[in-house]
């Protein structure tokens, strides 16, 4: 069990640029989740995949955000036309069915 | 908006002291989880409680789920510097989505 891996760990970008993050879940896990965490807050749910199907998207996920999990394995989260308010820690988690979530160490995004 | 309210927000104690953090909600949860998060890392699951009134012990940590499944507490006995971290509670209302509290930052001074 190598755990949930996220890349990059840190990303600094200028406002208006596009960014893409990658998450590699634990290999046998069929569920994958994206959460966002800002300073002083707990993680907030963004979206959820079961295998390759995206089954729920939070209202927090504006149309500038898109997530994919094309083969039911790794996932990408893209943010287009970044804004300063997008600065946060983006956490990926995976699970097998209803088992507890295993989180990665996140990608910290700073939009300048 | 956090559905789960955690208190206190910050807690600083001396090594060897006991501490309790609380997690309260007006919603009923099918399960409640406690996580610990260290700076620059993702949350790590400590325990899941599912039955109202349930008490679970994990070494020096004791977790309790309220009878009505709306609240929970975490008690640490004889805290050590290694217990320092952000403690998060999270409630599950369906089988995949967790709602997190804002967390309690615990600092244990040596």
Interface residues (C-beta under 8 A of the other chain):
Chain A: X4 X31 X33 X35 X40 X41 X42 X43 X44 X45 X48 X50 X55 X56 X91 X93 X98 X100 X101 X102 X103 X104 X105 X106 X108
Chain B: X2 X4 X33 X35 X40 X41 X42 X43 X44 X45 X48 X88 X90 X95 X96 X97 X98 X99 X100 X101 X102 X103
